[in-house]
Amino acid sequence: MVQVTTTHRQEMPGAGYYPYGQSYAGQGTPTIHVHHVERYIGGNGVCLKSYGEILIASGEFVWAHELKMNTIQVLLLTPEPGRNNATGYMAQKCIWHKGEYDNYASIDIYDHNGNWINPGRTAGPTNGSIWLDYEALGE
């Protein structure tokens, strides 16, 4: 069963804060579809694996609890070609505060020329957002 989360960052404390110090009015509402969460227990540790889809714009961020995890250690992102004009785009992430409880990952999207895609941009992906398949590991 797919769990869908749409977070309106303007309603959260500190809304409009982006790790790179950029703020975009009207942005900050990624949609996350969590398809499956697996739990592995080995020795004294517990590992969670979560995968699904994210509709997100460049400069947005995803919190660990939105992926049904306590911490994000690894995040693999793959654009879905042919969906929301995502052909030719590349997604990168920067995981902030690895190992800390409820950390987050900042997502950046680039076009085929290496140009950063501005959120709300009319050319290219719809509103600067593209669908990304994700696979995350953490606790």
Secondary structure, DSSP 8 states (H G I E B T S, - for coil): --EEEE--GGGSTTTT--TTS---TT----EEEEEEEEEEEETTEEEEEEEEEEEEETT-EEEGGGGT-S-EEEEEEEE-TTSTT-TT-EEEEEEESTTSTT-EEEEEEE-TTS-B--TT-SSSSGGGEEEEEEEEEE-
